């Protein structure tokens, strides 16, 4: 089996518990449960990764440390793979802010990549900083036929779903409707001509399709949900 890229969302943070739009690094720390989730993820990996990497956010670094403690791999930090920057919505937890975030994020998954979060990033800007990191990891490791291990990259829910959908051609409606819980992951495998195949999305395997009865309501979000997954 050739190497794969495992994009894992960080463990539960205090920002997640508060349902805050916590995107600006370094951000909130993990809860006790988040630390447990990180160690459990490392414990249940099917095979030892060669690399455990993380974004510059504190919660990602702490998650990577937990994974590293179980796998024996020393984590390393990468710039550019932090969460979508929400600008004026930062640290807000009210329904109006969450609905606005979802409204813009949904437009991204419908192909409007140049639409910005209020005072924040466009999808084009997220992709411009994030994708080169994955391309470099691919060229340095995954495209080498002698490299047969996995790379684990601890990142963030909204960014992972956007990047994975764009790189692997996953239906944007599916990505919008299938959040990642803390320490759930999206697994990408390199295929020909520099393309990627998505081989796992959380607990789901391809093809990645909406359920026939699924109805997407723009801006919908129940008050208890973590908006960034």
N, C-alpha and C positions, 0 to 999 in steps of 0.2 A: 504494500500500500504506500502510495506517495504521501508526502507531508500535506497537512491541511492547516488552514488558518481558522482558529477558534476565537471568535469575537464574543467575549463574555461580558455581560453587564455586571457592574460592581454589586457588592452586597448591600443590604439595607442600610441606608444612612439616616441620620437624624432629620435631614431635609426631606427624605421620602416619607418618614412618619408624620411630619408636619404638613405634608402635601405642598411643599414650597417649590417654586421654580428656581432651583438652586443650580445654576449653571456656571457661574464665574469661578475659576480656580483661585485658591485651593478648595474652597467649599467645605461642606460639613464632613464630620467624621462618621465612621460606621457605628451602628448600635452594637450591643452585645450579640444580638441575633445576626447582624451583618458579618461579624467576625466568624461566628459559627458557620454561616453559609459559605464563606470563603474557604474555610478549612474543609468543609464537606465537599465542595466542588473539586478541590485538589485531590481529596481522598478517592473520589469516585471516577476520576479520569481513567479512561480505558488503557491508556499507555502514557508513560512519562514524556512530557514535552521537552523539546530541546531549549525552548525559549519561553519565558514568562515575562511579558512586557505590560506596561500600564501607561495611562495618561498622566498628566501633571496634577490631576485632582487628588486631594488627600484620600477620598474614599476609594479611588481606583488603586492607589499605592497600597493602602491597607488591605484591600482584597487580594492584590498580587502577593503581598507578604504572606497572607494566609495560605494561598495556593502553593507558594514556594516552600512553606514549612512542611507541607505534606508531600511534595514532589522532590525536594532537595535541589530545586533550581533557584538560583539567586535572581530576583526580578530586576528588570532594567526599565528606565523611563524613556518615553518618546513624547516629544512635543507634537502638536497637531491633531491628536486623536481625542481631544476633550469634547465635552458635550456641546450641542447647539447653543450658541450664545443668544439669549432672549432679550438683551438690552433693557428697555424700560419695564419689562415684566419681571426682572430679576428679583428673587426673594418674595414675590407675591404669592399668596395662597388663596385668593378669593376666586369665586366662580367666574367672574368676568375675565380675569387674567388667564385662567386655564382655558376658557372658551376661545379667547383670542389666540393663544398659542396653538390650540388644535385647529383653528380656522386656517392659519397660515401654514401649519404643518401639512394639513390636508391638501392645500393648493400645491405644495411641493410634490406630493405624491400623485398629483394629476398633471405633472410636467411643468408647472410654473416655478422654475428653479430660481428665477431672478427676483422673486417677491421676498422682501425682508421681514423678519420679526421686527416689531416696533422698536426702532433704535438699535436693532441687533443684526444678526447675520442673515444673508440669503442662503438658500441651499447651495448655490454655486460656490459661495465662499466656504461653506463647510466642506464641500467636496474638494475644493482647491487645496485645503490644508491637510485633509485626511487621506485622500487617495494616494498621494505620493509616498506616504509612510508605508502603505500596504504594497505599493509597487516596488519599493526598495526592498522590503522583506521578501517579496516574491523573487525578485531578481537575484538577491544575495543567497537565498536559501531554497525556497520551494521549487524553483526551476532547475535546481541541481539534482540530477538523477540519483546522486549518492545520498541525498538528504531525504530520509524516509520517516522523519519524526514530525510532530506537530508544533505549531507556534500558538501560544495562548496570549491573546491581547485583551487586557481588562480595559473596557471603555464604558460607554454610556448609551442608555436605551434608545433615545431619539436619534442620535448620530448613527448608531449601529444599524437601525432599521432603514434609515435613509440610504446609507452607503451600500449596504448589502442589496437593497432593492435595485439601485442603479447599476452596480457592478455586475450582478448576476441576473438581471432581467426579471426579478420577482415582481409580480403585479403590485403596483403601488397601493391599490385598495386592500390587498391582503396585508401588506406591511403596515398600513394605517390601522387596520382592525385587529392585528395580532401583536399586542404589547409583549415585551419581555419582562418577566418578573425578575427580581434580584437574583443574580448568578445564573439566569438562563442565558443561552448562547445561540448564536448563528454560526454555522460552520460552512466555510467556503473552501472549495478545492480548485486549484489551478487547472485549466484545460487549455486547449490549443489556441494559438494566435493571441495570447495575452488575456484571454477571457477567464471568467470565473464561473463556477457552478455552485449553486447553493444546495448543499446536501442534507442540511438539517436546520430547522427553525424552531428553537425551543424543543418541544417534544414531537414536533411534526416532521415528516419526511415528504419529499416532493411527490407529486406536483402540489404546489402551494396555491390553493384555490379558496375563494370565499365559499362558505356554506350557502346553499341555495336560498335559505330563509334569512340570511344576514341582510340587515337593513342599516346602512350607514347614515347617521344623522349628523350633518355638519355642526361642529362645536359641541357635540354631546359629551358630557362627562359627569358622572355621579360624584357627589361631594366627598366621598371617602376614598376615591381612587388617587393613586400616584400618577401625575400627568406625564412623567418623563419616560415611562417604560416603553 
